């Protein structure tokens, strides 16, 4: 071993991965956590499909037109 990594992070389970997918998409995970999700999704078709679904959902929401709230919205 070259000494770069003294221990390996355990692999994510599908449940753990799916719990982190939104944060992964939002860029809210640390680099090591993000890498663990990336590696899991690369190897797991079910979690990759879930990530793709979330990406499509986010893209769809971002494509919606912006609307101004009514003037009495906070009343």
HUKA-V5345 format. One line per field, one symbol per residue. psi: psi as a letter, one per 40 degrees, with the letter a starting at -180 (. if undefined). A space follows every 10 residues. Layout:
# HUKA-V5345
psi=???
This chain:
# HUKA-V5345
psi=ieedheihii iiidddddde dddddefeii dddddddddd ddehdddddd dddddddddd ddeiiiihii dfde.
